[in-house]
Amino acid sequence: MKFISYQNRDGELRLGVLKDEHTVVDVHEASEGALPDNILSFLENSEKNMKLLQEMNPADKGIYSMEEVLVKAPVPRPNSIRDFYAFEEHVKTARRNRGLDVVPEWYEMPVFYFSNHLAVKGDGEAIQRPANCSWLDYELEIACVIGKEGRNISRENAEEFIFGYCIMNDWSARDLQREEMKVGLGPAKGKDFATSIGPYIVTKDELEPYRKDGRYDLKMTAKVNGQELSSGNFKSVYYTFAEMIERASADVTLYPGEVIGSGTVGTGCILELGTDVHRWLEPGDTVELEITGLGKLSNKIKEGGF
């Protein structure tokens, strides 16, 4: 199934599942109130709610054309966002461009930072460039959404805690990030202005056909104004989501509605490609991320202060 959050004509934020690419079913309305009207409440009891949803026959109730709704981020206010650093090619290239080697500790454990879970954008929403940023960048990533509470989760059992997956764009103000990280803490202001996720959450069962040798064979591309800049594959990830969840949940409880990002795939940002390949992003640019099985996530840049 593909879950979206959307705004209806009355301005209400609702939870829906896609019947097809042109039609959405309002979960709460179609179930006559038996199911929640928002994704966080749905995830709090995801196994029971999924069973009810799969048994439901909505007939003509709660069915709307996609033209009648405004799609938002599938989890508009995640309980948290942890973003990992899990692709070796990205780490090697980004550090080499700064004259650095990969530190040995990177190979010992998956590491992450917390992003701003209150600055989430969805497909089609504008991204405001920070007023003092000149080096705006995209990052091509996959995210998983936690659907079950757990603590000290082993990598062997981690799959049962994943509800589904979506595309993630970890927008980055590279000039701000470069300066603040000289202090030895961060990233912070270089990252906290926006993170895009979407266009929907794909439940994990839909990705099973792409699973090979414990990894997902998913092509990942990024385009700026229609020009393809980035091309990678999720199967090249060094640390799996199972390993990321094991690390994130060590001595900490993970809750439904938390989002975990993979970090950038190799070639998945301008920082890695270099400005000789493409300049930094500017107002008016449109960035489109596409991943096999997960759809397309598109956002346009606007100037700060508007």
C-alpha positions in Angstrom: 0.0 0.0 0.0 0.9 3.6 -0.5 0.0 6.1 2.3 -0.3 9.8 1.8 -1.2 12.7 4.1 -3.2 15.3 2.3 -5.2 18.5 2.8 -8.8 18.4 1.7 -10.9 21.3 0.4 -11.8 22.3 4.0 -8.1 22.7 4.9 -8.1 19.6 7.1 -5.1 17.3 7.1 -6.2 13.7 6.4 -4.7 10.2 6.0 -5.2 8.4 2.7 -4.2 5.4 0.7 -3.7 5.5 -3.0 -6.3 3.4 -4.9 -4.4 4.2 -8.1 -2.3 7.1 -9.3 -5.4 9.2 -9.8 -7.5 8.3 -6.7 -7.1 8.4 -3.0 -9.2 6.7 -0.3 -9.7 8.6 2.9 -8.9 6.0 5.6 -11.0 7.5 8.4 -14.0 8.2 6.2 -14.0 4.9 4.3 -13.8 3.0 7.6 -16.7 5.0 9.0 -14.4 6.2 11.9 -12.9 2.8 12.8 -9.5 4.0 11.6 -7.6 7.1 12.5 -7.5 10.2 10.4 -3.8 10.9 10.7 -0.6 8.8 10.1 0.9 9.1 13.6 -2.3 7.7 15.3 -2.4 5.0 12.6 1.2 4.0 13.3 0.6 3.8 17.1 -1.3 0.6 16.4 -0.1 -0.2 12.9 -0.4 -4.0 12.9 -4.1 -3.9 14.0 -4.9 -0.9 11.8 -3.3 -2.5 8.7 -5.3 -5.6 9.2 -8.6 -3.6 9.4 -7.6 -1.6 6.4 -6.8 -4.7 4.3 -10.2 -6.2 5.2 -12.1 -3.0 4.4 -14.1 -2.6 1.3 -14.6 1.2 0.9 -17.1 0.9 -2.0 -17.9 4.6 -2.8 -17.2 6.1 0.6 -14.2 8.4 1.1 -12.9 8.2 -2.5 -11.5 11.4 -4.0 -9.6 12.4 -7.2 -6.0 13.4 -6.6 -7.0 16.7 -8.3 -9.3 17.4 -5.3 -6.6 17.2 -2.6 -3.3 18.8 -1.8 -0.6 16.3 -1.1 1.6 17.0 2.0 4.6 15.1 3.5 3.4 11.5 4.3 4.5 12.1 7.9 4.0 15.8 8.3 5.3 16.0 11.9 7.5 12.9 12.5 8.3 12.1 16.1 12.0 12.4 15.2 14.3 12.3 12.2 17.6 10.5 12.5 19.8 10.7 9.4 22.6 8.2 9.0 25.8 8.3 6.9 25.6 4.8 5.4 27.0 4.9 1.9 30.7 4.3 1.6 31.1 5.9 -1.8 29.5 9.2 -0.6 31.7 9.3 2.5 34.9 8.5 0.6 34.3 11.1 -2.1 33.0 13.9 0.1 36.0 13.5 2.4 38.5 13.2 -0.4 37.2 16.4 -1.9 38.2 18.1 1.4 41.6 16.3 1.5 40.6 13.8 4.1 40.5 10.1 4.5 37.6 8.1 5.9 38.2 7.7 9.6 38.5 4.1 10.8 35.6 4.6 13.2 33.2 4.9 10.3 33.6 1.2 9.6 33.0 0.3 13.2 29.4 1.7 13.6 26.7 3.5 11.7 26.5 7.1 12.8 23.7 9.7 12.6 22.6 13.1 13.5 19.1 14.4 14.5 17.5 16.7 12.0 14.6 19.1 12.5 11.4 17.0 12.6 9.3 20.2 12.6 10.7 21.5 9.3 9.4 18.7 7.0 8.2 19.4 3.5 6.3 17.2 1.0 6.2 16.7 -2.7 5.6 19.9 -4.6 6.2 22.2 -1.6 8.7 25.1 -2.0 12.0 25.0 -0.2 13.1 28.4 1.1 16.9 28.9 0.8 18.3 30.3 4.0 18.9 34.0 3.7 22.6 33.8 4.3 23.2 30.6 2.3 25.0 30.6 -1.1 25.8 26.9 -1.3 22.5 25.2 -1.3 22.5 21.4 -2.0 20.2 18.4 -2.2 20.9 14.9 -0.9 19.4 11.8 -2.5 18.3 9.4 0.2 15.8 6.7 1.3 14.0 6.8 4.7 12.2 4.2 6.6 9.3 4.9 9.0 9.1 3.1 12.3 5.8 1.4 12.9 6.3 -0.4 16.2 7.8 0.5 19.6 11.1 -1.2 20.5 14.3 -0.8 22.5 17.7 -2.6 22.0 16.4 -4.0 18.7 18.7 -6.5 17.1 19.5 -6.3 13.4 18.0 -9.8 13.0 14.6 -8.5 14.3 14.7 -5.0 13.0 12.5 -5.6 9.9 9.4 -6.1 12.0 9.7 -2.5 13.3 9.7 -0.9 9.9 6.3 0.2 8.6 7.5 1.4 5.2 9.8 3.5 3.1 9.9 6.8 1.3 12.2 9.1 -0.6 14.1 11.7 1.5 15.9 14.9 0.5 18.2 16.2 3.2 18.6 19.8 2.1 21.9 21.3 3.0 23.4 24.8 3.3 27.0 23.7 2.7 28.6 27.1 3.5 26.8 27.3 6.9 27.6 23.6 7.5 31.3 24.0 6.7 31.7 26.9 9.1 29.8 25.5 12.1 31.4 22.1 11.9 34.9 23.6 12.4 33.7 24.0 16.0 33.4 20.2 16.2 29.6 20.1 16.6 26.9 19.7 14.1 25.5 19.7 11.4 22.9 22.1 12.8 22.0 25.4 11.0 23.3 23.9 7.8 20.5 21.3 7.9 17.6 22.3 10.1 15.7 24.6 7.7 14.0 21.8 5.6 13.9 18.0 5.0 11.6 16.7 2.2 10.0 13.2 2.4 7.5 11.6 0.1 5.6 11.5 -2.1 4.1 8.6 -0.1 5.1 5.8 2.3 5.3 2.5 0.5 4.7 -0.4 2.9 7.6 -2.8 3.1 5.8 -5.7 1.5 5.8 -3.8 -1.8 9.6 -3.7 -2.0 10.0 -7.4 -1.5 10.3 -8.1 -5.3 13.4 -5.8 -5.3 15.2 -7.6 -2.4 18.5 -9.4 -3.4 21.0 -10.8 -1.0 19.7 -8.8 2.0 19.7 -5.5 0.1 17.1 -3.7 -2.1 18.0 -3.2 -5.8 16.5 0.2 -6.2 17.8 2.7 -8.8 18.2 6.2 -7.3 18.4 9.4 -9.5 18.4 13.1 -9.0 17.6 15.8 -11.6 18.0 19.5 -11.4 15.8 21.4 -13.9 15.4 18.1 -15.8 19.1 17.4 -16.1 20.2 14.1 -14.4 23.1 14.7 -12.0 23.0 11.8 -9.6 22.6 8.1 -10.3 23.1 5.3 -7.8 21.5 2.2 -6.3 20.4 1.4 -2.8 22.0 -2.0 -3.0 25.4 -0.2 -2.6 24.5 0.9 1.0 27.3 -0.2 3.4 25.0 -0.3 6.5 21.5 -1.7 6.1 18.4 -0.2 7.8 18.5 -3.2 10.1 22.0 -2.2 11.3 20.9 1.5 11.6 17.9 0.5 13.7 20.0 -1.6 15.9 22.3 1.3 16.5 19.5 3.9 16.9 17.7 1.7 19.5 20.7 0.9 21.6 19.6 1.9 25.1 16.9 4.1 23.6 13.2 3.4 22.8 12.1 3.9 19.2 8.5 4.9 18.8 6.0 4.7 15.9 6.3 7.7 13.6 10.0 8.2 13.9 11.9 8.5 10.6 15.3 7.1 9.8 17.3 8.4 6.8 19.9 6.4 5.0 22.3 9.2 4.2 23.3 10.2 0.7 23.9 7.6 -2.0 27.1 7.8 -4.0 27.0 10.8 -6.4 23.9 12.0 -4.6 24.7 15.6 -4.0 26.5 18.6 -5.5 29.1 18.6 -2.7 30.2 15.2 -3.9 29.9 15.8 -7.7 31.7 19.2 -7.5 30.6 22.6 -8.8 32.4 21.9 -12.1 29.6 19.4 -12.7 26.8 21.7 -11.5 26.6 25.0 -9.6 24.9 25.2 -6.2 21.1 25.4 -6.2 19.5 28.8 -6.7 15.9 30.1 -6.4 13.8 28.9 -9.3 15.6 25.5 -9.6 13.5 22.4 -9.4 15.0 19.2 -7.8 13.4 15.9 -8.6 14.5 12.7 -6.8 13.3 9.3 -8.2 13.7 5.9 -6.7 12.5 2.6 -8.0 9.3 1.5 -6.2 9.1 4.8 -4.2 8.0 7.3 -6.9 9.2 10.9 -7.4 9.8 13.7 -5.0 10.0 17.2 -6.5 10.6 20.6 -4.9 11.3 24.0 -6.2 13.7 26.4 -4.5 12.6 29.9 -3.5 14.5 32.8 -2.1 14.7 33.3 1.7 12.5 36.0 3.2 9.6 35.4 0.9 
